[in-house]
Amino acid sequence: MLNKYPLWKNLLVIFVILLAALYALPNIYGEDPAVQISADRQATVDASTLDLVRETLKSEDISPKSVALEEEQVLVRLSSDKEQLQAREALNKRLGEHYIVALNLAPTTPGWLKSIGAEPMKLGLDLRGGVHFLMEIDMNEAMRKILDGMKDTIRSSLREERIRYTNVGVEDNAINVELRSDEDFQQAEAYLDGRYQGYQMLADAETNTIRMQMTEQKLAETRDYAVSQNITIMRNRVNELGVAEPVIQRQGANRIVVELPGVQDTARAKEILGATATLEFRLVDTENDVRDAVNGRVPFGSELLPSRNGGPQLLKEDVILTGDHIVNAGVGYDEYNRPQVNIELDGVGGDKMSLATKDNVGQPMATVFMEYESTGERDAEGNLQFNKKAEVVSVATIQSRLGSSFRITGVGPQEAQNLSLLLRAGALIAPIQIVEERTVGPSLGQQNIDAGTQAIIWGLVLVLLFMVLYYRKFGIVADVALATNIILIIGVMSMIPGATLTLPGMAGIVLTVGMAVDANVLIFERIREEIRAKRSPQQAIHHGYDSALSTIADANITTLIAAIILFAVGNGPVKGFAITLAIGIITSMFTAIVGTRAIVNSIWGGKRLSKLSI
């Protein structure tokens, strides 16, 4: 029989719509201003923490809606933004440095919806408020640090093999090894050939020089590694700042986008995220005179650095250990109540420190504080230029063989706090510079939400009126499909992990409202043509849907391809627009073709009709 769906197909349409409506439902519930408390490695969140939080809030005359322990975190729901800020300040003072107090917006979704994984859509920075940073990595310094590490590895290997060399240096993404004699050259050539993957060996017998050149594949892998490592460290730093639901992602070859919803203290965020501080531990050169080095006669294998506790220090160039091996750092105080940073190393770092200090008991070891500052200039390849600033923080005599735990002194209280935070989060593999910064206030975010919602409502109302006035009862069917389409978009957006609704995303929904009825317009116009061609109403409906299908598919598939390209090559707002547009295209095809056909079949299908209200 014409225009009749089988029962299973009707049930499938109903199931899809109900499922989307169920997952869209959490978005009608509001959010509470909240404070979220978690702990670092040196503390735990338990029932005693919960009691301390309640006691602190009571002492500040703050009446929370609820205080609960959820997944090793304390979540405090409050009545207003003012109470939220007041609670964070009070809890920060009371709990201390080992607890992270983050501002958050806690959904008021009922428990039965949470139990099936139904959560409201995440809102982007332009809707919720916060700060946006675009950061650029110094790739030249990243390459230099990686090559320096390889240089030290080759030096150690040659010493172990008793192969004599005059110099091992870095130049133009390559390591140059200068050997002392023809015999040393032949031994080094045989030893180094094929030993290090990603490096191409070029040997020059005339000058007894071997050049270890990075391959193009190794160069690309190294750059990707530098970006991915910096992204990981940025995530650690954001966690230390205590920001809920941050967005940290790569943009292009050497840039990182960091968005921190709810953060309004941009100075603190910039200080921590943009900081390039790390530590190096080196032995002091006691064999040469510092005064000679000050006069310009710096001995080979040594480096003269300024010291914050007096005159310059002459240090050996070889680095015992860098901040990469630090797994934890915290602020403490020595026996004279002076601030210090207590450091714990990973297994590799502990072995390196133990090996280096074993044969140097009684020798002075320096702690070098390293920072990079952008010059604001770029090189020929367009990369930002950085100046390295190195300063000796402290010099201490190695009293005994050191292991995985030790301390550094000579830092002020605030510097100790910041340094411990940065070292806990990890040292950046390469310097990074904030090249773009935007702040969106929470009130502006709410204005964006209101403006976007009004645009969607007015667009929807106008389209609904047009369809009813022009297509009559069939227009009502299209309106039902259009309303269902909005529910489907919201439901799908809520189900996708990590999907975020932005202001351009709301623009995508507005565009979808207009585009969603295109398919119905094509179908209804085709039905009217069939009626004018003297076909029966049932035949007109059947041919109208079948004939318009290929045109609808062509139009929507080409738009979907454009949306996919926008998502692939775009960033930030463009991606948000592309996601909602793509989802809207898919859901509108479902509602316009399958959904309206199900309604039309249920109302008019299989009946003797003399005319249609179209």
C-alpha positions as CSV (number, residue, x, y, z in Angstrom):
1,M,0.0,0.0,0.0
2,L,1.3,3.5,-0.9
3,N,2.6,5.7,1.9
4,K,2.6,3.3,4.7
5,Y,5.7,2.7,7.0
6,P,6.1,-0.7,8.6
7,L,5.8,-0.7,12.4
8,W,9.6,-1.2,13.0
9,K,10.4,2.0,11.0
10,N,7.9,4.1,13.0
11,L,9.3,2.7,16.2
12,L,12.8,3.5,15.1
13,V,11.9,7.1,14.4
14,I,10.2,7.4,17.8
15,F,13.2,5.8,19.5
16,V,15.8,8.2,17.9
17,I,13.7,11.2,18.9
18,L,13.1,10.1,22.5
19,L,16.8,9.2,22.9
20,A,17.9,12.7,21.7
21,A,15.2,14.4,23.8
22,L,16.4,12.4,26.9
23,Y,20.0,13.6,26.4
24,A,18.9,17.1,25.6
25,L,16.9,17.3,28.8
26,P,19.8,18.3,31.2
27,N,20.1,21.6,29.3
28,I,16.8,22.9,30.7
29,Y,18.2,22.7,34.2
30,G,20.5,25.5,35.4
31,E,23.9,25.6,37.0
32,D,25.1,26.6,40.4
33,P,28.2,28.7,41.1
34,A,30.5,26.2,42.7
35,V,34.0,25.7,44.2
36,Q,35.8,22.5,43.5
37,I,38.6,21.3,45.8
38,S,41.2,18.7,44.8
39,A,44.7,17.8,46.1
40,D,48.2,17.4,44.7
41,R,50.5,14.4,45.2
42,Q,51.4,15.5,48.8
43,A,47.8,15.6,50.1
44,T,44.5,13.7,50.0
45,V,40.9,14.7,49.9
46,D,38.8,12.7,52.4
47,A,36.1,13.1,55.1
48,S,38.4,15.3,57.3
49,T,38.9,17.7,54.3
50,L,35.1,17.8,54.0
51,D,34.7,18.8,57.7
52,L,37.4,21.5,57.3
53,V,35.7,23.0,54.3
54,R,32.4,23.1,56.2
55,E,34.0,24.7,59.2
56,T,35.8,27.3,57.0
57,L,32.6,28.3,55.2
58,K,30.7,28.6,58.6
59,S,33.4,30.8,60.0
60,E,33.0,33.2,57.0
61,D,29.2,33.2,57.3
62,I,28.8,31.5,53.9
63,S,25.7,29.2,53.6
64,P,26.3,26.7,50.8
65,K,23.5,24.9,49.0
66,S,25.5,21.7,49.5
67,V,29.0,20.4,50.3
68,A,29.8,16.9,49.0
69,L,32.7,14.5,48.5
70,E,32.6,13.3,44.9
71,E,35.4,11.2,43.2
72,E,38.2,12.4,45.6
73,Q,37.1,16.0,45.2
74,V,35.0,18.3,47.4
75,L,32.2,20.2,45.5
76,V,30.7,23.2,47.2
77,R,27.5,24.6,45.6
78,L,26.7,28.2,46.4
79,S,23.9,30.7,45.7
80,S,25.8,33.5,44.0
81,D,29.0,34.5,42.2
82,K,29.9,36.8,45.1
83,E,29.7,33.9,47.6
84,Q,31.7,31.7,45.1
85,L,34.6,34.2,45.1
86,Q,34.5,34.7,48.8
87,A,34.5,30.9,49.4
88,R,37.5,30.4,47.1
89,E,39.5,33.1,48.9
90,A,38.7,31.7,52.3
91,L,39.4,28.1,51.4
92,N,42.7,29.0,49.7
93,K,44.0,30.6,52.9
94,R,42.8,27.7,55.1
95,L,43.7,24.6,53.1
96,G,47.2,25.7,52.0
97,E,49.4,25.1,48.9
98,H,48.8,21.4,48.6
99,Y,45.1,21.9,47.8
100,I,43.7,23.3,44.5
101,V,40.6,25.4,44.8
102,A,38.9,25.9,41.4
103,L,35.9,28.0,40.4
104,N,33.3,25.9,38.6
105,L,29.7,25.9,37.4
106,A,28.0,22.7,38.7
107,P,25.0,21.4,36.7
108,T,21.8,20.8,38.7
109,T,21.0,17.8,36.6
110,P,18.9,15.2,38.5
111,G,20.7,12.0,39.6
112,W,18.7,9.7,37.3
113,L,19.9,11.6,34.3
114,K,23.5,11.6,35.5
115,S,23.2,7.8,36.0
116,I,22.8,7.3,32.2
117,G,25.5,9.8,31.3
118,A,23.2,12.7,30.4
119,E,25.0,16.0,30.9
120,P,24.4,19.5,29.6
121,M,26.4,20.9,26.7
122,K,29.7,22.5,27.6
123,L,29.8,26.2,26.9
124,G,32.7,27.8,25.1
125,L,34.7,30.7,26.4
126,D,32.7,33.3,24.6
127,L,29.5,32.1,26.4
128,R,30.8,31.3,29.8
129,G,33.6,33.9,30.2
130,G,37.3,33.4,30.9
131,V,40.6,33.9,29.2
132,H,42.0,32.8,25.9
133,F,45.8,32.6,25.1
134,L,47.5,31.8,21.8
135,M,51.0,30.7,22.5
136,E,53.9,30.1,20.2
137,I,56.8,27.7,20.8
138,D,60.5,28.5,20.1
139,M,61.3,25.6,17.8
140,N,64.9,26.6,17.4
141,E,65.5,26.3,21.1
142,A,63.5,23.0,21.2
143,M,65.9,21.6,18.5
144,R,68.9,22.9,20.4
145,K,67.9,21.3,23.7
146,I,67.3,17.9,22.0
147,L,70.5,18.1,20.1
148,D,72.4,19.1,23.3
149,G,71.0,16.0,24.9
150,M,72.2,13.8,22.0
151,K,75.6,15.6,22.1
152,D,76.1,14.6,25.8
153,T,75.0,11.0,24.9
154,I,77.6,10.8,22.1
155,R,80.3,12.3,24.4
156,S,79.6,9.7,27.1
157,S,79.6,6.9,24.6
158,L,82.9,7.9,23.0
159,R,84.5,8.2,26.5
160,E,83.2,4.7,27.4
161,E,84.6,3.3,24.2
162,R,88.0,5.1,24.9
163,I,87.7,7.0,21.6
164,R,89.5,10.3,21.9
165,Y,87.9,13.5,20.5
166,T,88.8,17.2,20.5
167,N,85.3,18.6,20.3
168,V,81.6,17.5,20.1
169,G,79.4,20.5,19.1
170,V,76.0,21.4,17.7
171,E,75.6,23.3,14.4
172,D,72.6,23.6,12.0
173,N,70.5,20.7,13.3
174,A,73.6,18.4,13.3
175,I,76.2,17.2,15.7
176,N,79.9,17.6,14.7
177,V,82.4,15.2,16.2
178,E,86.0,16.1,15.8
179,L,88.4,13.2,16.4
180,R,92.0,13.4,17.5
181,S,93.7,11.0,15.1
182,D,93.0,8.8,12.1
183,E,92.7,5.8,14.3
184,D,90.2,7.5,16.5
185,F,88.3,8.6,13.4
186,Q,88.1,5.0,12.1
187,Q,86.9,3.7,15.5
188,A,84.3,6.4,15.9
189,E,83.0,5.9,12.3
190,A,82.6,2.1,12.9
191,Y,81.0,2.7,16.3
192,L,78.5,5.5,15.3
193,D,77.5,4.1,12.0
194,G,73.8,3.2,12.2
195,R,73.7,3.4,16.0
196,Y,71.3,6.3,16.3
197,Q,68.1,6.1,14.4
198,G,67.0,9.3,12.7
199,Y,70.6,10.6,12.2
200,Q,72.5,10.4,9.0
201,M,76.3,10.0,9.4
202,L,78.6,12.0,7.1
203,A,82.2,11.2,7.6
204,D,85.2,13.4,6.4
205,A,88.5,11.5,6.6
206,E,90.6,14.5,5.6
207,T,89.6,16.5,8.6
208,N,88.8,13.5,10.9
209,T,85.3,14.9,11.4
210,I,82.0,13.1,11.6
211,R,78.7,15.0,11.1
212,M,75.5,13.4,12.6
213,Q,72.7,15.1,10.6
214,M,69.0,14.8,11.5
215,T,66.9,13.3,8.7
216,E,63.8,15.1,7.5
217,Q,61.6,12.5,9.2
218,K,63.5,12.9,12.5
219,L,63.1,16.7,12.2
220,A,59.3,16.5,11.8
221,E,59.1,14.0,14.7
222,T,61.2,16.2,16.9
223,R,59.0,19.2,16.2
224,D,55.8,17.2,16.9
225,Y,57.3,15.9,20.1
226,A,58.2,19.4,21.2
227,V,54.6,20.6,20.7
228,S,53.0,17.5,22.3
229,Q,55.3,17.7,25.4
230,N,54.5,21.4,25.8
231,I,50.8,20.7,25.6
232,T,51.1,18.0,28.3
233,I,53.0,20.4,30.5
234,M,50.5,23.1,29.9
235,R,47.7,20.8,31.0
236,N,49.7,20.1,34.2
237,R,50.1,23.8,34.8
238,V,46.4,24.4,34.3
239,N,45.6,21.7,36.8
240,E,47.9,23.4,39.3
241,L,46.0,26.7,38.7
242,G,42.8,24.8,39.5
243,V,40.7,25.5,36.4
244,A,37.7,23.4,35.6
245,E,37.1,22.2,32.0
246,P,40.0,24.0,30.2
247,V,40.6,23.7,26.5
248,I,44.2,23.1,25.5
249,Q,44.9,22.2,21.8
250,R,47.4,22.5,19.1
251,Q,47.0,25.1,16.3
252,G,49.3,24.9,13.3
253,A,52.9,23.7,13.4
254,N,54.1,25.5,16.5
255,R,51.2,27.1,18.4
256,I,49.0,26.1,21.3
257,V,45.6,27.5,22.2
258,V,44.7,27.6,25.9
259,E,41.2,28.6,27.0
260,L,40.4,28.8,30.7
261,P,36.7,29.2,31.5
262,G,35.8,31.1,34.6
263,V,39.3,32.6,35.1
264,Q,39.4,36.4,35.4
265,D,42.8,36.8,37.0
266,T,44.8,37.0,33.8
267,A,48.0,38.2,35.5
268,R,48.3,35.0,37.5
269,A,47.4,32.8,34.6
270,K,50.0,34.5,32.3
271,E,52.7,34.3,35.0
272,I,52.3,30.5,35.4
273,L,51.4,29.5,31.8
274,G,53.9,31.8,30.1
275,A,56.8,31.0,32.5
276,T,59.7,29.1,31.1
277,A,61.6,28.5,34.3
278,T,63.5,25.3,34.9
279,L,66.6,24.2,36.7
280,E,69.9,22.8,35.8
281,F,72.4,21.2,38.2
282,R,76.1,21.6,37.3
283,L,79.4,21.2,39.0
284,V,81.5,24.3,39.8
285,D,84.8,24.6,37.9
286,T,87.3,24.7,40.7
287,E,90.3,24.0,38.4
288,N,90.3,27.4,36.8
289,D,90.3,30.9,38.1
290,V,87.0,32.9,37.9
291,R,89.0,36.2,37.5
292,D,90.5,34.9,34.3
293,A,87.0,34.0,33.0
294,V,85.7,37.5,33.9
295,N,88.5,39.0,31.9
296,G,87.4,37.0,28.8
297,R,89.5,33.9,29.1
298,V,86.8,31.4,29.7
299,P,88.3,27.9,29.6
300,F,87.0,25.3,27.1
301,G,84.2,23.2,28.6
302,S,83.2,25.9,31.1
303,E,80.7,28.8,31.3
304,L,80.6,32.0,33.3
305,L,77.2,32.8,34.8
306,P,76.0,35.5,37.1
307,S,75.0,34.6,40.7
308,R,72.3,36.2,42.8
309,N,74.4,35.7,46.0
310,G,77.5,37.5,45.0
311,G,80.0,37.5,42.1
312,P,79.8,35.4,39.0
313,Q,80.4,31.6,39.1
314,L,82.5,29.5,36.7
315,L,80.6,26.3,36.0
316,K,81.3,23.2,34.0
317,E,79.4,23.1,30.7
318,D,78.2,19.5,31.2
319,V,74.7,19.4,32.8
320,I,74.3,16.8,35.6
321,L,70.5,17.0,35.5
322,T,67.7,19.2,34.2
323,G,64.2,19.9,35.4
324,D,62.7,17.3,33.0
325,H,63.4,14.6,35.7
326,I,61.6,16.4,38.6
327,V,58.4,14.6,39.5
328,N,57.5,16.6,42.6
329,A,58.5,19.9,44.3
330,G,57.2,21.6,47.3
331,V,58.0,24.6,49.5
332,G,59.6,24.0,52.9
333,Y,61.7,25.9,55.4
334,D,65.2,25.1,56.7
335,E,66.4,25.2,60.3
336,Y,66.8,29.0,60.1
337,N,63.1,29.4,58.8
338,R,64.4,30.3,55.3
339,P,62.3,29.1,52.4
340,Q,63.6,26.2,50.3
341,V,62.3,24.0,47.5
342,N,62.2,20.3,48.3
343,I,62.7,18.2,45.1
344,E,61.9,14.6,44.2
345,L,63.4,13.0,41.0
346,D,62.2,10.2,38.9
347,G,64.2,6.9,38.6
348,V,66.3,8.1,35.7
349,G,67.0,11.5,37.4
350,G,67.9,9.8,40.7
351,D,70.4,7.5,38.9
352,K,72.0,10.5,37.1
353,M,72.3,12.5,40.3
354,S,73.7,9.5,42.2
355,L,76.2,8.7,39.5
356,A,77.3,12.4,39.2
357,T,77.7,13.0,43.0
358,K,79.3,9.6,43.8
359,D,82.8,10.7,42.5
360,N,82.4,14.4,43.5
361,V,81.8,14.3,47.3
362,G,83.3,17.5,48.7
363,Q,83.0,19.4,45.4
364,P,80.6,22.4,45.0
365,M,77.5,21.9,42.9
366,A,75.5,24.9,41.5
367,T,71.7,25.1,41.0
368,V,71.1,27.2,37.9
369,F,67.8,29.0,37.4
370,M,66.9,29.2,33.6
371,E,64.4,31.5,32.0
372,Y,63.7,32.6,28.4
373,E,62.4,36.0,27.4
374,S,61.0,36.8,24.0
375,T,62.8,39.6,22.1
376,G,59.6,40.3,20.0
377,E,61.6,39.7,16.9
378,R,61.4,36.8,14.4
379,D,64.1,35.0,12.3
380,A,64.0,34.5,8.5
381,E,61.8,31.4,9.0
382,G,59.2,33.4,11.0
383,N,60.1,31.9,14.4
384,L,60.1,34.1,17.5
385,Q,63.5,34.9,19.0
386,F,64.2,34.3,22.7
387,N,67.0,35.4,25.0
388,K,68.2,32.8,27.5
389,K,68.7,34.2,31.0
390,A,70.7,31.9,33.4
391,E,71.5,32.7,37.0
392,V,73.1,30.7,39.7
393,V,70.6,30.4,42.6
394,S,72.8,28.6,45.1
395,V,76.1,26.7,45.4
396,A,76.3,23.9,47.9
397,T,79.1,21.4,48.7
398,I,78.2,17.8,48.0
399,Q,78.4,16.3,51.5
400,S,77.4,12.7,50.4
401,R,76.1,10.8,47.5
402,L,72.7,12.2,46.5
403,G,69.7,10.3,45.4
404,S,66.1,11.0,44.3
405,S,65.4,13.6,47.0
406,F,67.2,16.8,47.9
407,R,66.6,20.5,48.5
408,I,67.6,23.9,47.0
409,T,67.9,27.1,48.9
410,G,68.6,30.8,48.2
411,V,65.1,31.6,46.9
412,G,62.5,34.1,48.3
413,P,59.1,33.0,49.6
414,Q,57.1,33.9,46.5
415,E,59.7,32.6,44.1
416,A,59.8,29.3,46.0
417,Q,56.0,29.0,45.6
418,N,56.1,29.7,41.9
419,L,59.2,27.6,41.3
420,S,57.8,24.6,43.1
421,L,54.5,24.9,41.1
422,L,56.4,25.1,37.8
423,L,58.7,22.2,38.7
424,R,55.7,20.1,39.8
425,A,54.0,20.8,36.5
426,G,57.1,20.1,34.5
427,A,59.7,22.1,32.6
428,L,58.8,23.2,29.1
429,I,60.8,21.5,26.5
430,A,61.1,24.8,24.6
431,P,60.3,28.5,25.5
432,I,56.8,29.7,24.8
433,Q,55.5,33.2,24.2
434,I,51.9,34.5,24.5
435,V,51.2,36.1,21.1
436,E,47.5,36.7,21.6
437,E,45.3,37.2,24.7
438,R,41.6,37.8,25.1
439,T,39.4,38.1,28.2
440,V,35.7,37.5,28.2
441,G,33.8,38.6,31.3
442,P,30.9,36.4,32.6
443,S,28.4,39.2,32.1
444,L,29.5,39.5,28.4
445,G,29.2,35.7,28.1
446,Q,25.6,35.8,29.4
447,Q,24.8,38.6,26.9
448,N,26.2,36.4,24.1
449,I,24.0,33.5,25.3
450,D,20.9,35.8,25.4
451,A,21.6,37.3,22.0
452,G,22.2,33.8,20.4
453,T,19.1,32.4,22.0
454,Q,17.0,35.3,20.7
455,A,18.4,34.8,17.2
456,I,17.5,31.1,17.3
457,I,14.0,31.8,18.6
458,W,13.2,34.6,16.2
459,G,14.6,32.6,13.3
460,L,12.6,29.6,14.3
461,V,9.3,31.6,14.8
462,L,9.6,33.2,11.4
463,V,10.3,30.0,9.6
464,L,7.4,28.2,11.4
465,L,5.0,31.0,10.4
466,F,6.1,31.0,6.8
467,M,5.7,27.2,6.5
468,V,2.2,27.2,8.1
469,L,0.9,30.1,5.9
470,Y,2.4,28.8,2.7
471,Y,2.0,25.0,3.0
472,R,-1.0,24.8,5.5
473,K,-1.3,21.4,7.2
474,F,1.9,20.1,5.5
475,G,3.6,23.2,6.9
476,I,2.6,22.2,10.4
477,V,4.2,18.8,9.7
478,A,7.4,20.6,8.6
479,D,7.3,22.8,11.8
480,V,7.1,19.7,14.0
481,A,10.1,18.2,12.1
482,L,11.9,21.5,12.6
483,A,11.3,21.6,16.3
484,T,12.4,18.0,16.5
485,N,15.5,18.9,14.6
486,I,16.5,21.5,17.3
487,I,16.1,18.8,20.0
488,L,18.2,16.4,18.0
489,I,21.0,18.9,17.6
490,I,21.1,19.7,21.3
491,G,20.9,16.0,22.2
492,V,23.7,15.0,19.9
493,M,25.9,17.9,21.0
494,S,25.3,16.8,24.7
495,M,26.2,13.2,23.9
496,I,29.5,13.9,22.1
497,P,32.4,14.0,24.6
498,G,34.4,17.2,24.4
499,A,31.8,19.0,22.2
500,T,31.6,22.7,23.2
501,L,28.9,25.1,22.2
502,T,30.3,28.5,21.1
503,L,28.8,31.7,19.8
504,P,29.6,30.7,16.2
505,G,28.1,27.3,17.0
506,M,24.9,29.1,17.9
507,A,25.1,30.8,14.5
508,G,25.4,27.4,13.0
509,I,22.2,26.4,14.7
510,V,20.4,29.5,13.3
511,L,21.7,28.7,9.8
512,T,20.5,25.1,10.3
513,V,17.0,26.4,11.2
514,G,16.7,28.0,7.8
515,M,18.4,25.1,5.9
516,A,16.4,22.4,7.7
517,V,13.1,23.3,5.9
518,D,14.9,23.4,2.4
519,A,14.3,19.6,2.1
520,N,10.7,20.0,3.0
521,V,10.2,22.8,0.5
522,L,11.7,20.7,-2.2
523,I,9.4,17.7,-1.3
524,F,6.3,19.8,-0.9
525,E,6.8,21.7,-4.2
526,R,7.3,18.4,-5.9
527,I,4.1,17.1,-4.4
528,R,2.3,20.2,-5.7
529,E,3.7,19.6,-9.2
530,E,2.5,16.0,-9.1
531,I,-1.0,17.2,-8.1
532,R,-1.0,19.8,-11.0
533,A,-0.1,16.9,-13.3
534,K,-3.4,15.2,-12.3
535,R,-1.9,12.5,-10.1
536,S,-3.9,11.2,-7.2
537,P,-3.0,12.6,-3.7
538,Q,-1.4,9.3,-2.7
539,Q,0.7,9.1,-5.9
540,A,1.7,12.7,-5.5
541,I,3.0,12.1,-2.0
542,H,4.9,9.0,-3.0
543,H,6.5,10.6,-6.1
544,G,7.1,13.8,-4.3
545,Y,9.3,12.2,-1.6
546,D,11.0,9.8,-4.0
547,S,11.8,12.3,-6.7
548,A,13.1,15.0,-4.3
549,L,15.4,12.6,-2.5
550,S,18.4,12.8,-4.9
551,T,18.3,16.6,-5.0
552,I,18.1,16.8,-1.2
553,A,21.0,14.4,-0.8
554,D,23.2,16.3,-3.4
555,A,22.6,19.6,-1.7
556,N,23.2,18.4,1.8
557,I,26.2,16.2,1.1
558,T,28.0,19.1,-0.6
559,T,27.3,21.4,2.4
560,L,28.5,18.6,4.7
561,I,31.8,18.3,2.8
562,A,32.2,22.1,3.2
563,A,31.6,21.7,7.0
564,I,34.1,18.9,7.2
565,I,36.8,21.0,5.4
566,L,36.0,24.0,7.7
567,F,36.5,21.7,10.8
568,A,39.7,20.3,9.4
569,V,41.5,23.5,8.4
570,G,39.8,26.0,10.8
571,N,40.4,26.6,14.5
572,G,38.5,27.8,17.5
573,P,35.3,29.6,16.4
574,V,35.4,28.1,12.9
575,K,35.5,24.6,14.3
576,G,32.5,25.4,16.6
577,F,30.5,26.6,13.6
578,A,31.5,23.6,11.5
579,I,30.5,21.1,14.2
580,T,27.0,22.5,14.7
581,L,26.5,22.9,11.0
582,A,27.5,19.3,10.3
583,I,25.3,17.9,13.0
584,G,22.5,20.1,11.9
585,I,22.8,18.9,8.3
586,I,22.6,15.2,9.3
587,T,19.7,15.7,11.8
588,S,17.8,17.9,9.3
589,M,18.0,15.2,6.6
590,F,16.7,12.6,9.1
591,T,13.8,14.8,10.3
592,A,12.9,16.2,6.8
593,I,13.0,12.9,4.9
594,V,12.3,10.2,7.5
595,G,10.5,12.2,10.2
596,T,8.0,14.1,8.1
597,R,7.4,11.0,5.9
598,A,6.4,9.1,9.1
599,I,4.0,11.8,10.1
600,V,2.5,12.2,6.6
601,N,2.1,8.5,6.3
602,S,0.4,8.3,9.7
603,I,-2.1,11.1,8.8
604,W,-2.7,10.7,5.1
605,G,-1.2,7.3,4.1
606,G,-3.5,4.5,2.8
607,K,-6.6,6.7,2.8
608,R,-8.9,7.7,-0.1
609,L,-8.2,11.4,-0.6
610,S,-9.7,13.9,-3.0
611,K,-7.3,16.7,-2.2
612,L,-4.3,17.7,0.1
613,S,-3.9,20.7,2.3
614,I,-0.7,21.9,0.7
